[in-house]
Structure formats: structure tokens, C-alpha cells
Amino acid sequence: MPLSKLFSLIQYPIPHHLLSRLVGFLAECRVAWLKDGLIRAFIKAFEVDMREAAEPDIRAYATFNDFFTRKLKADARPLGKGLLSPADGTLSQFGAIEADRLLQAKGHRFSVADLLGGDEEAARRYRGGSYANVYLSPKDYHRVHMPLAGTLTEMVYVPGRLFSVNSATTDHVPNLFARNERLVCHFDTEYGPMVVVLVGAMIVAAIETVWAGQITPLSGQVQRIRFDKPISLERGEEMGRFKLGSTVVMAFAGKVDFDDRLAPKTKVSVCESLGNFPNPGPAFA
């Protein structure tokens, strides 16, 4: 049996949420020697480039989580054209949404409706549209930015498991992104509806947004949250962050012409151009 298959199988009986909350407790520890030791070990193990950080001194971070969600220097990630990558990471899959299904990995597809917590009405907006998945490894910058300018219309918390989302697991666990705990963020954009889904994973202690703070964990029920006042974010503006690595899944009502240089497993940077929309927004309204 391949090691990747074995790795995915042993995750089924693991108490995902308990393990993740315990790691989250440790990541919020403020004991200086322990916190600094964890950060130094992490930097060494994952070869983190602190030259990009707005604050390179690890002693300045109050907790490991503060370090993990660190800001970058203002010029570290130039703003590209068109559709932007929402995060540093690996563009694991992307392309057209075919028959309401997105590609997770070779041999595994999942439906838009399942991804959105069973919302068939919302899923219909994306038929014939496009999608992209970006996986954030532990060494990556873990703030998530807007791929397009948009106005938030609804936020939906969907409870679920917390399988790892690295390639070993995505290759073997069916419907992984539609099984894990996730935060679904619906936006209106000049190109029509856009949904940005922040997918939880094993030892991800929490997901935060700039408009509501920490979101997970919540109750075991799907929760839909609307806001009294419009929340509009500019293209490239920060929208949220992961406390430890995970995946961002994006879906668009319109067709995206992805850059020819891109292929599955391509390394991308936040705010890097991924492609363009060939048609004006009203065509997708």
C-alpha cells in the first residue's frame, strides 16, 4: 500500500477537532521561551524566509499564532492584473466547472452544491463558470486576500471533519473539500457572483475574517450570516487568515481565461495574476 494511501486512511479514526484545539491552545501560549523555541524550530523545519516579514524579529511576536499569521513587507507581493491568487501556495487544480463539479485531484471530483453546504440555488450560479484551488503549506504566508473586488452578501459556516488537505490526502479522500469544516464567503463582483471558501484542515486551530474576527469553531450546524451594512473589499485587500495551513477554493460565475503558464501544482504567490475574464460583468449577472 502506498504511504500516501496509508496516511489518508489513518486520519479517519483520529479525533480531528480535539487534536486541532489542543494545537491551537499551544499556539496561543505566551511563555517566551516556549513560544520562541516553537517559532525557531518551525522556521528551521520549513525554511521560512523571514526577510519578507514586516517584523523579522521572532521575539516581537506575542504567540506562535501571531508569528504564523505575520504580515509581509508592503512591497513583498506586487499587485498583478486581472484575477489574483488569494494566497501564497500551490495552485492544485483549476479550470471550468463541468456538470456542477470541480476537480479535487485526479479521479476525485466534488459538487459545487456540496462545497457550499448543500445550497443548490447558490450552486446554480456557477454552472459553466470557473474555479481554482490554492493549497497553503505550513511555510507559506497565511493571510488570504481578495482575488477580485467584491461586496460580501453572505457568510456561511459549514461544520465538518478536519482531514489534512495536502496532496497525499486530496488524492485519496473523496469529497475532501466538501467534507471538511469550512467558511463560505459569497461576493458580488463586476464579473458576477464569486464565492471564496476557506477550508479547514487538521491542526488548523481557527479561521478568521477581517469583518467578523475568529469564526471557527462554531456549533455543529450550518450557520448563515448576513450583515446589516454592505462590506466591500478591494482587489488584493486582506479578507481573512488561517491559523495553520489549509486550502482556498474559489468559484466564479464567469469564464476565466487562465494564464497559459499555469498548470496543476504550480507555485503561486498572493496577488499574482492567474488570468482574466474575457467578457464584461453584465454577461454573468
Backbone bond lengths (Angstrom), bond angles and torsions (degrees), N, CA, C in turn:
res aa  C-N    CA-C-N  psi(-1)  N-CA   C-N-CA  omega(-1)  CA-C   N-CA-C  phi
1 M - - - 1.461 - - 1.528 109.52 -
2 P 1.339 118.14 130.16 1.463 120.00 178.53 1.526 111.13 -59.50
3 L 1.329 115.98 147.30 1.457 120.49 -179.65 1.527 111.70 -60.92
4 S 1.351 116.65 -35.94 1.459 119.90 179.78 1.525 110.90 -63.50
5 K 1.341 116.75 -39.14 1.458 120.68 177.53 1.529 110.79 -66.03
6 L 1.331 116.28 -43.20 1.463 120.96 178.39 1.524 110.46 -62.00
7 F 1.349 116.99 -41.55 1.463 121.67 179.48 1.526 110.75 -60.10
8 S 1.333 116.56 -40.91 1.462 119.54 179.84 1.533 111.53 -69.70
9 L 1.321 117.78 -37.89 1.460 121.13 -177.19 1.529 112.29 -67.49
10 I 1.350 116.72 -38.99 1.465 118.15 -176.61 1.521 111.88 -71.55
11 Q 1.336 117.10 -11.56 1.461 119.16 179.35 1.528 113.46 -77.98
12 Y 1.338 117.43 -21.57 1.460 119.95 -176.10 1.535 112.70 -59.82
13 P 1.351 120.23 -46.33 1.475 118.61 -177.78 1.523 114.59 -83.90
14 I 1.334 118.56 -7.25 1.461 121.03 -176.91 1.530 110.07 -68.50
15 P 1.334 118.07 137.14 1.484 120.72 175.19 1.528 110.01 -74.60
16 H 1.330 116.26 84.47 1.464 122.49 -171.84 1.525 113.21 -52.79
17 H 1.312 116.00 -50.71 1.462 119.68 -173.43 1.524 111.84 -68.55
18 L 1.316 117.67 -40.66 1.458 120.80 178.92 1.524 110.23 -61.84
19 L 1.325 116.48 -47.33 1.455 120.58 179.34 1.525 111.23 -60.28
20 S 1.325 115.96 -43.14 1.463 120.54 -178.44 1.519 111.51 -65.33
21 R 1.339 117.72 -40.30 1.461 120.40 -179.49 1.533 110.98 -69.25
22 L 1.334 117.24 -34.90 1.462 120.23 177.01 1.528 110.65 -65.05
23 V 1.327 115.99 -42.75 1.463 120.06 176.79 1.525 109.65 -63.96
24 G 1.345 116.41 -39.76 1.457 120.36 178.33 1.521 111.80 -61.29
25 F 1.334 116.77 -39.00 1.469 120.70 177.62 1.521 110.59 -61.97
26 L 1.335 116.91 -44.37 1.465 121.27 178.93 1.523 110.79 -64.85
27 A 1.341 116.46 -38.59 1.465 120.70 -178.05 1.517 112.83 -68.20
28 E 1.357 117.39 -16.29 1.463 121.01 178.25 1.531 112.00 -99.35
29 C 1.333 117.04 5.00 1.460 121.31 -179.82 1.530 110.25 -63.41
30 R 1.339 116.53 136.32 1.461 121.99 -177.89 1.532 112.54 -109.53
31 V 1.318 117.59 9.88 1.464 120.80 175.62 1.526 107.60 -72.28
32 A 1.327 116.81 116.42 1.461 121.52 -167.68 1.522 113.62 -56.36
33 W 1.337 117.69 -47.94 1.471 118.91 -175.35 1.526 111.74 -66.01
34 L 1.341 116.57 -36.29 1.459 120.15 179.34 1.522 111.03 -73.04
35 K 1.322 115.53 -46.52 1.474 120.61 179.21 1.526 111.26 -59.87
36 D 1.333 117.27 -48.01 1.464 120.86 -179.25 1.527 111.71 -65.79
37 G 1.327 116.33 -36.48 1.465 119.83 177.63 1.516 112.11 -64.28
38 L 1.337 115.80 -42.51 1.463 120.18 177.64 1.524 111.04 -62.24
39 I 1.315 116.68 -43.30 1.467 120.50 -178.51 1.529 110.30 -65.18
40 R 1.336 117.25 -45.66 1.471 119.99 179.89 1.527 111.18 -61.45
41 A 1.320 116.19 -42.99 1.472 119.97 179.77 1.531 110.89 -63.88
42 F 1.322 115.75 -39.11 1.465 120.20 -179.60 1.525 110.67 -66.72
43 I 1.323 116.73 -45.23 1.467 121.11 179.89 1.525 110.34 -59.36
44 K 1.320 116.69 -42.67 1.461 120.96 179.96 1.527 111.91 -68.17
45 A 1.339 116.03 -45.31 1.466 119.98 -176.60 1.520 112.38 -65.14
46 F 1.342 117.36 -37.87 1.465 120.72 -174.42 1.531 113.28 -108.97
47 E 1.328 116.40 7.07 1.468 121.67 175.96 1.534 111.24 53.21
48 V 1.312 115.95 50.99 1.457 122.18 -179.53 1.533 109.62 -73.53
49 D 1.331 116.12 130.46 1.462 121.72 -179.67 1.531 109.44 -88.39
50 M 1.324 116.82 98.07 1.455 120.91 -178.33 1.528 112.92 -77.53
51 R 1.324 117.73 -6.73 1.463 120.12 176.80 1.521 111.37 -66.08
52 E 1.342 117.59 -22.07 1.462 121.60 178.09 1.526 112.90 -83.18
53 A 1.314 116.79 -16.37 1.459 120.78 -173.57 1.525 111.11 -73.54
54 A 1.333 115.60 141.76 1.463 120.02 175.42 1.525 110.12 -63.04
55 E 1.333 116.76 -31.41 1.463 122.48 176.17 1.535 108.50 -123.31
56 P 1.339 118.66 99.97 1.465 120.74 -177.09 1.519 114.33 -79.15
57 D 1.341 118.78 -15.16 1.455 122.45 -177.56 1.525 110.07 -82.46
58 I 1.318 118.12 112.54 1.465 121.20 -175.62 1.522 111.76 -65.03
59 R 1.321 117.66 -24.59 1.469 120.52 -179.71 1.528 111.92 -68.95
60 A 1.320 116.43 -17.05 1.468 120.20 -178.85 1.529 112.18 -78.90
61 Y 1.313 117.78 -12.69 1.468 120.48 -179.16 1.518 109.77 -88.51
62 A 1.323 116.25 129.32 1.466 121.34 -176.34 1.524 112.15 -69.14
63 T 1.337 117.08 -33.47 1.453 121.99 -178.70 1.529 109.32 -142.33
64 F 1.327 115.45 169.40 1.464 119.96 174.88 1.521 110.15 -61.25
65 N 1.336 117.47 -38.71 1.468 120.12 179.65 1.522 111.79 -63.62
66 D 1.324 117.18 -36.11 1.462 119.77 176.64 1.529 110.14 -61.53
67 F 1.313 115.80 -42.42 1.469 120.51 176.25 1.527 110.84 -64.53
68 F 1.317 116.07 -44.42 1.461 120.16 -174.39 1.530 111.60 -64.74
69 T 1.323 117.07 -34.27 1.469 121.25 179.83 1.530 110.76 -101.42
70 R 1.321 115.92 29.57 1.470 122.46 -176.57 1.522 111.95 -58.97
71 K 1.334 115.43 150.34 1.455 122.10 172.80 1.521 109.89 -77.32
72 L 1.318 115.83 156.02 1.457 121.58 172.22 1.526 109.28 -101.11
73 K 1.319 115.52 163.49 1.459 120.08 173.13 1.523 109.38 -59.69
74 A 1.322 116.33 151.29 1.463 121.79 -173.80 1.527 112.35 -58.38
75 D 1.332 117.96 -31.74 1.464 120.92 -176.66 1.523 112.90 -101.30
76 A 1.332 117.61 12.70 1.467 120.33 -174.94 1.522 112.78 -72.57
77 R 1.341 118.00 -28.74 1.458 121.67 -177.36 1.531 109.53 -133.77
78 P 1.329 117.49 90.52 1.472 120.47 179.79 1.530 111.24 -60.06
79 L 1.337 115.55 148.64 1.462 121.60 -179.49 1.525 109.79 -79.72
80 G 1.335 116.42 121.46 1.453 121.11 179.24 1.521 111.93 -85.08
81 K 1.322 115.51 -171.53 1.464 121.67 179.93 1.528 110.57 -99.82
82 G 1.330 115.27 157.71 1.457 120.57 173.98 1.517 113.25 65.15
83 L 1.336 115.73 -140.42 1.459 122.46 179.85 1.522 109.56 -73.79
84 L 1.328 116.46 130.50 1.460 121.34 -176.09 1.526 112.18 -104.28
85 S 1.312 115.90 150.84 1.461 120.32 169.28 1.520 108.26 -67.90
86 P 1.334 118.18 134.25 1.467 120.04 -178.91 1.523 113.38 -79.79
87 A 1.332 116.71 -10.33 1.461 118.81 -173.83 1.525 110.79 -159.69
88 D 1.323 115.05 162.22 1.454 120.75 164.95 1.523 107.38 -71.80
89 G 1.319 117.81 138.94 1.451 119.06 177.20 1.506 112.41 160.07
90 T 1.316 115.82 -154.01 1.456 123.44 179.73 1.516 109.44 -114.36
91 L 1.323 116.06 125.99 1.464 121.01 175.82 1.523 106.89 -76.32
92 S 1.328 115.27 91.43 1.464 119.20 -169.85 1.523 112.86 -71.61
93 Q 1.341 117.74 -42.42 1.461 122.62 177.39 1.521 108.64 -150.68
94 F 1.327 116.86 154.74 1.463 121.37 177.34 1.523 107.87 -165.87
95 G 1.344 115.59 164.70 1.457 119.55 177.03 1.509 112.43 142.74
96 A 1.330 115.47 -155.19 1.463 122.06 -178.14 1.527 110.37 -84.51
97 I 1.332 115.82 145.62 1.459 121.23 173.36 1.524 107.50 -83.91
98 E 1.307 116.02 115.32 1.463 121.98 -175.39 1.523 109.76 -110.86
99 A 1.332 115.89 122.06 1.473 121.92 178.60 1.529 111.15 53.30
100 D 1.348 115.70 43.30 1.461 122.09 176.59 1.528 112.69 65.26
101 R 1.343 117.09 22.99 1.460 118.50 -177.06 1.518 111.62 -129.12
102 L 1.351 114.14 143.63 1.453 122.99 178.55 1.520 108.68 -112.62
103 L 1.313 116.42 151.64 1.460 120.95 179.77 1.523 109.79 -88.88
104 Q 1.322 116.07 124.85 1.463 122.18 175.52 1.523 109.84 -89.11
105 A 1.324 115.15 -50.35 1.459 123.40 177.46 1.520 106.13 -162.14
106 K 1.321 116.86 170.20 1.462 120.32 -178.87 1.531 110.23 -53.41
107 G 1.341 115.52 122.30 1.453 120.42 179.25 1.515 114.71 88.67
108 H 1.327 117.99 -5.08 1.465 120.76 -178.53 1.525 110.32 -129.23
109 R 1.335 115.81 119.38 1.456 121.76 173.69 1.527 108.60 -122.91
110 F 1.318 116.60 158.66 1.456 121.07 177.70 1.514 108.39 -141.62
111 S 1.329 116.40 155.81 1.461 119.82 -174.16 1.519 111.58 -87.30
112 V 1.328 114.80 151.82 1.458 120.55 176.12 1.526 109.54 -61.94
113 A 1.330 116.76 -41.91 1.468 120.61 -178.58 1.529 111.31 -59.53
114 D 1.337 117.09 -44.02 1.466 120.17 178.49 1.524 110.61 -63.87
115 L 1.328 116.43 -41.77 1.464 120.60 178.50 1.525 110.98 -58.34
116 L 1.339 116.12 -38.72 1.461 121.38 -176.23 1.526 112.91 -87.33
117 G 1.318 117.17 15.85 1.462 120.61 176.83 1.506 113.35 81.05
118 G 1.344 117.72 27.28 1.462 121.76 178.60 1.518 114.30 86.54
119 D 1.309 118.40 13.54 1.463 123.08 -177.49 1.534 110.15 -84.86
120 E 1.324 116.79 90.67 1.467 121.87 -177.43 1.524 111.68 -66.03
121 E 1.319 117.16 -37.73 1.466 120.81 -179.03 1.530 110.56 -62.71
122 A 1.328 116.77 -46.14 1.458 120.07 178.37 1.517 111.09 -65.79
123 A 1.328 117.02 -36.68 1.467 120.91 -178.23 1.519 111.93 -62.76
124 R 1.339 116.97 -32.75 1.467 120.05 -178.54 1.526 112.44 -62.13
125 R 1.323 117.22 -25.62 1.466 120.13 179.22 1.520 112.23 -62.45
126 Y 1.322 115.99 -24.40 1.467 119.53 -171.31 1.525 113.73 -104.47
127 R 1.315 117.36 5.26 1.459 119.92 176.66 1.522 109.96 -63.61
128 G 1.309 115.96 127.21 1.455 120.32 -177.75 1.510 113.89 80.54
129 G 1.324 116.81 3.87 1.458 121.23 -179.89 1.517 112.27 -89.47
130 S 1.317 115.82 -151.36 1.468 121.52 -175.58 1.522 109.97 -135.40
131 Y 1.334 115.57 162.83 1.462 120.35 -179.68 1.530 109.51 -147.73
132 A 1.329 115.97 164.80 1.457 122.41 173.78 1.525 108.46 -156.12
133 N 1.331 116.25 140.90 1.456 123.02 178.36 1.523 109.22 -117.11
134 V 1.320 117.60 129.38 1.461 121.67 177.97 1.528 108.44 -121.27
135 Y 1.338 115.65 120.83 1.466 122.10 179.34 1.521 109.68 -96.60
136 L 1.337 116.22 128.59 1.457 122.31 178.74 1.524 109.04 -100.09
137 S 1.321 116.85 117.61 1.458 120.74 176.79 1.531 109.17 -82.12
138 P 1.323 118.65 166.90 1.465 119.98 -178.07 1.529 114.23 -56.33
139 K 1.334 118.36 -31.51 1.464 120.28 -175.98 1.530 113.18 -78.09
140 D 1.334 117.25 -13.17 1.462 121.05 -172.63 1.529 112.52 -77.12
141 Y 1.315 114.58 159.13 1.469 123.63 168.88 1.524 107.39 -63.63
142 H 1.341 117.66 132.15 1.468 119.93 -168.55 1.521 115.50 -112.78
143 R 1.331 116.07 23.40 1.457 118.39 169.14 1.524 108.66 -97.01
144 V 1.332 115.16 143.11 1.466 121.98 -177.14 1.523 108.60 -106.58
145 H 1.334 116.31 133.55 1.459 121.55 -176.12 1.525 110.75 -118.51
146 M 1.310 116.68 162.05 1.460 122.10 -176.68 1.529 111.48 -72.41
147 P 1.333 117.64 126.32 1.473 120.21 176.46 1.524 112.47 -73.04
148 L 1.332 116.25 -25.85 1.462 124.49 176.14 1.530 108.04 -143.54
149 A 1.313 116.69 158.70 1.459 119.20 170.57 1.529 108.54 -66.80
150 G 1.327 116.89 140.29 1.457 118.49 -178.86 1.510 113.07 -162.92
151 T 1.330 114.91 164.62 1.465 122.52 176.28 1.521 108.56 -113.29
152 L 1.314 116.17 123.58 1.457 121.76 -179.26 1.524 110.12 -66.97
153 T 1.337 117.43 126.75 1.461 121.35 178.48 1.522 112.51 -106.67
154 E 1.332 116.60 -29.37 1.463 120.17 -179.55 1.523 109.11 -163.48
155 M 1.333 115.47 147.12 1.456 122.20 173.33 1.523 107.34 -123.07
156 V 1.323 116.74 132.99 1.457 121.24 -177.32 1.524 109.34 -126.76
157 Y 1.323 115.89 122.20 1.464 120.92 173.68 1.531 107.80 -92.00
158 V 1.347 115.65 126.88 1.467 121.30 179.71 1.527 108.22 -118.95
159 P 1.337 118.68 115.45 1.467 120.54 179.34 1.522 110.84 -70.52
160 G 1.314 116.25 160.31 1.455 119.49 178.80 1.513 111.49 176.56
161 R 1.345 115.79 -169.17 1.451 121.61 177.35 1.517 109.98 -76.54
162 L 1.335 115.69 -178.16 1.461 120.56 178.59 1.533 109.13 -136.69
163 F 1.341 115.36 56.68 1.454 119.32 173.62 1.525 109.72 -62.77
164 S 1.321 116.18 150.88 1.460 119.91 169.01 1.520 108.55 -57.99
165 V 1.345 117.63 150.35 1.472 119.93 -178.82 1.530 111.55 -115.95
166 N 1.341 117.28 19.09 1.461 118.27 176.27 1.529 110.22 -74.98
167 S 1.327 116.66 174.62 1.472 120.41 -172.45 1.517 112.64 -62.84
168 A 1.323 117.88 -31.68 1.459 120.29 179.58 1.523 111.39 -61.52
169 T 1.326 116.63 -35.70 1.460 120.63 -178.74 1.523 112.09 -86.36
170 T 1.328 118.03 -40.71 1.467 119.87 179.87 1.522 111.47 -62.94
171 D 1.319 116.76 -26.32 1.472 120.47 179.07 1.525 112.74 -74.40
172 H 1.354 117.15 -18.47 1.463 119.18 -170.66 1.529 115.74 -126.52
173 V 1.326 118.64 -18.69 1.473 120.41 -178.90 1.528 109.17 -100.77
174 P 1.334 119.36 109.29 1.467 121.54 -179.46 1.530 112.01 -61.83
175 N 1.343 115.71 146.15 1.471 122.26 176.20 1.524 113.09 54.28
176 L 1.321 116.88 32.88 1.459 120.65 -173.40 1.522 112.62 -55.42
177 F 1.350 117.81 -50.35 1.462 120.51 -176.31 1.524 112.19 -68.88
178 A 1.329 116.57 -22.42 1.457 120.81 177.60 1.531 111.72 -94.29
179 R 1.332 117.60 2.53 1.465 122.05 176.86 1.523 111.68 -107.11
180 N 1.327 115.62 -31.46 1.455 119.02 -176.83 1.529 112.07 -75.45
181 E 1.317 115.70 155.98 1.461 121.96 171.88 1.529 108.21 -56.65
182 R 1.349 116.63 140.75 1.463 118.27 -175.91 1.524 110.94 -158.24
183 L 1.324 113.39 161.47 1.455 121.61 177.23 1.523 107.61 -120.04
184 V 1.336 116.46 119.11 1.461 123.38 -175.96 1.521 108.73 -101.40
185 C 1.325 116.74 119.72 1.466 121.49 -176.90 1.526 109.38 -115.63
186 H 1.338 116.45 112.53 1.461 122.31 -178.49 1.531 109.92 -93.61
187 F 1.322 116.00 132.15 1.465 121.29 179.95 1.526 110.74 -129.52
188 D 1.316 115.51 149.80 1.459 122.08 164.76 1.524 107.31 -97.91
189 T 1.342 116.90 134.01 1.461 121.33 179.21 1.523 108.84 -132.03
190 E 1.314 116.99 173.54 1.466 120.61 177.98 1.522 111.80 -66.86
191 Y 1.330 117.71 -13.69 1.461 121.93 178.20 1.520 112.14 -105.64
192 G 1.310 116.94 14.44 1.448 120.99 -179.80 1.520 111.85 101.05
193 P 1.332 118.07 -170.32 1.462 121.32 -177.55 1.530 112.50 -61.52
194 M 1.317 115.47 145.41 1.462 123.39 174.54 1.519 107.38 -138.82
195 V 1.320 116.65 139.27 1.454 120.10 174.09 1.524 108.06 -123.80
196 V 1.323 115.22 133.89 1.464 122.23 176.64 1.526 106.47 -118.57
197 V 1.335 115.82 118.93 1.460 121.09 -175.45 1.527 109.00 -110.96
198 L 1.330 116.12 120.15 1.461 122.08 176.47 1.528 107.11 -94.23
199 V 1.326 115.87 110.70 1.461 121.81 -173.22 1.519 110.01 -95.22
200 G 1.323 116.51 125.38 1.454 121.02 176.29 1.515 111.43 -71.99
201 A 1.331 116.35 167.83 1.460 121.37 -179.92 1.520 109.02 -155.97
202 M 1.333 115.25 172.11 1.456 119.75 -179.36 1.526 110.32 -58.44
203 I 1.292 116.05 135.26 1.463 129.63 -176.45 1.522 113.66 61.94
204 V 1.344 117.80 13.93 1.464 119.68 166.84 1.521 106.60 -78.97
205 A 1.326 115.84 108.72 1.458 119.31 -172.52 1.517 112.82 -75.28
206 A 1.334 117.50 -24.08 1.460 119.42 -178.51 1.522 110.17 -171.25
207 I 1.328 114.41 160.49 1.456 123.23 171.03 1.518 106.92 -120.96
208 E 1.322 117.04 136.22 1.456 121.49 179.21 1.524 109.95 -121.35
209 T 1.333 116.04 152.81 1.457 121.57 169.63 1.525 108.44 -124.08
210 V 1.328 116.53 158.06 1.471 120.09 -178.95 1.526 111.09 -73.56
211 W 1.334 117.87 -19.20 1.466 120.09 -176.91 1.527 112.97 -97.42
212 A 1.328 118.96 -17.29 1.468 119.55 -176.17 1.515 113.68 -136.59
213 G 1.329 118.26 3.62 1.453 120.68 -179.53 1.517 112.06 70.42
214 Q 1.346 117.13 -148.87 1.461 121.22 -177.21 1.522 110.51 -70.71
215 I 1.326 115.49 132.48 1.459 121.16 -175.71 1.519 111.85 -106.04
216 T 1.310 118.02 -46.44 1.456 120.61 -175.26 1.519 110.20 -104.75
217 P 1.348 117.87 151.03 1.456 126.94 -0.25 1.526 112.72 -84.58
218 L 1.333 115.72 148.01 1.460 122.09 173.68 1.530 108.13 -117.28
219 S 1.313 117.59 -156.40 1.466 119.84 -178.72 1.525 109.72 -75.88
220 G 1.316 115.65 177.31 1.453 120.93 -179.34 1.512 114.03 -83.21
221 Q 1.328 118.91 15.42 1.455 122.72 -178.96 1.529 110.55 -115.97
222 V 1.335 115.61 151.52 1.458 120.03 172.99 1.526 108.82 -62.80
223 Q 1.320 116.94 131.65 1.455 121.23 -179.75 1.523 109.56 -125.04
224 R 1.334 116.21 125.07 1.462 122.61 178.72 1.519 108.95 -104.96
225 I 1.312 115.19 128.67 1.463 120.11 -175.18 1.519 109.42 -125.74
226 R 1.323 115.74 122.52 1.463 121.39 173.62 1.527 108.45 -111.96
227 F 1.321 116.45 162.02 1.452 120.38 -173.28 1.526 110.24 -121.71
228 D 1.340 115.40 141.42 1.465 120.72 -176.61 1.524 111.82 -65.12
229 K 1.326 116.92 -36.02 1.454 121.11 -179.54 1.526 109.47 -114.02
230 P 1.339 117.42 143.46 1.465 120.38 179.18 1.529 111.33 -59.72
231 I 1.321 115.65 139.16 1.459 121.33 176.09 1.523 107.18 -114.81
232 S 1.309 116.43 107.26 1.464 121.61 -176.96 1.522 109.48 -110.69
233 L 1.336 115.37 135.48 1.454 121.71 -179.81 1.525 109.40 -126.33
234 E 1.319 115.48 142.61 1.452 120.81 -179.22 1.523 111.15 -82.08
235 R 1.298 115.04 157.85 1.462 122.07 175.75 1.530 109.51 -58.09
236 G 1.330 116.83 126.56 1.455 121.88 -178.46 1.511 114.72 87.54
237 E 1.333 118.35 -7.33 1.462 121.50 -179.67 1.528 109.90 -76.06
238 E 1.328 116.39 146.81 1.460 120.19 178.72 1.518 110.57 -64.24
239 M 1.353 116.30 136.20 1.459 120.70 177.34 1.526 112.68 -118.00
240 G 1.319 117.91 -23.68 1.457 119.43 -178.69 1.507 111.33 -175.39
241 R 1.345 114.60 -172.51 1.464 118.95 -179.63 1.523 110.21 -158.46
242 F 1.324 114.95 155.52 1.460 122.40 174.71 1.528 108.96 -105.45
243 K 1.325 116.43 138.21 1.456 120.47 169.00 1.528 106.83 -96.05
244 L 1.308 114.75 88.04 1.470 130.68 -171.63 1.534 109.14 92.51
245 G 1.345 115.43 159.64 1.467 122.29 -162.19 1.504 116.44 -68.97
246 S 1.332 116.12 155.79 1.450 121.05 178.30 1.525 110.55 -165.69
247 T 1.340 116.19 -148.09 1.465 121.43 -174.90 1.523 110.30 -138.25
248 V 1.334 115.60 145.32 1.452 122.70 172.04 1.529 107.62 -112.57
249 V 1.329 116.85 126.13 1.464 122.27 175.44 1.520 107.44 -111.68
250 M 1.340 117.00 127.02 1.461 122.21 179.22 1.521 109.41 -116.83
251 A 1.326 116.27 142.56 1.466 120.70 172.74 1.525 108.42 -135.10
252 F 1.334 115.09 143.80 1.455 122.42 -176.39 1.524 109.47 -129.77
253 A 1.334 115.93 142.84 1.458 119.82 178.66 1.521 111.19 -69.02
254 G 1.319 116.40 -27.43 1.458 120.84 -176.48 1.515 113.17 -95.85
255 K 1.308 114.80 165.52 1.461 121.65 177.39 1.524 109.33 -79.05
256 V 1.321 116.49 131.59 1.456 122.09 176.99 1.522 109.07 -106.01
257 D 1.317 116.67 130.47 1.462 121.44 169.64 1.525 107.37 -88.69
258 F 1.335 116.40 95.93 1.454 119.96 -179.15 1.527 110.53 -71.26
259 D 1.312 115.55 147.14 1.459 121.83 -178.34 1.527 110.20 -58.29
260 D 1.329 116.47 138.24 1.467 121.67 -177.51 1.522 113.21 -62.22
261 R 1.324 117.14 -23.32 1.463 119.85 -177.98 1.522 112.44 -75.03
262 L 1.345 117.11 -14.28 1.455 121.15 -174.77 1.523 111.95 -82.52
263 A 1.306 114.88 145.39 1.467 122.66 174.82 1.517 106.64 -149.94
264 P 1.348 118.72 159.05 1.462 119.83 175.55 1.522 111.24 -53.80
265 K 1.314 116.72 137.28 1.461 125.78 -178.74 1.530 112.94 81.83
266 T 1.344 117.87 11.37 1.456 120.93 176.25 1.522 109.87 -71.65
267 K 1.317 117.03 135.60 1.461 121.72 175.15 1.524 108.73 -77.80
268 V 1.333 116.80 130.79 1.467 121.23 -179.80 1.518 109.64 -129.30
269 S 1.331 115.24 159.82 1.453 122.03 178.37 1.518 109.82 -115.14
270 V 1.317 116.94 151.02 1.452 120.67 177.87 1.522 109.72 -58.39
271 C 1.328 115.94 138.05 1.467 125.18 179.79 1.526 113.16 71.95
272 E 1.323 118.20 7.42 1.465 121.75 172.71 1.526 109.27 -77.24
273 S 1.318 117.49 142.54 1.459 121.60 -179.86 1.525 110.95 -68.35
274 L 1.338 115.62 132.14 1.465 121.22 175.68 1.516 112.21 -105.27
275 G 1.331 117.89 -19.77 1.466 121.48 -178.13 1.516 110.75 160.82
276 N 1.325 115.15 -163.50 1.468 120.91 -176.24 1.516 110.63 -141.40
277 F 1.328 115.63 161.55 1.448 122.20 173.49 1.535 107.28 -96.65
278 P 1.325 118.32 120.43 1.460 120.42 -175.95 1.508 114.57 -74.62
279 N 1.333 117.21 -18.18 1.466 121.11 -176.92 1.517 110.85 -118.04
280 P 1.337 118.25 154.63 1.457 121.46 178.63 1.520 111.68 -70.38
281 G 1.313 115.12 158.60 1.451 121.46 -175.44 1.514 116.24 -55.31
282 P 1.350 121.48 -43.71 1.462 120.45 -175.52 1.515 114.45 -55.53
283 A 1.338 117.48 -22.14 1.460 120.23 179.52 1.522 111.52 -65.15
284 F 1.353 116.93 -19.40 1.449 120.20 -175.74 1.525 111.44 -110.89
285 A 1.296 117.66 5.08 1.465 120.37 -174.97 1.524 110.82 -67.65
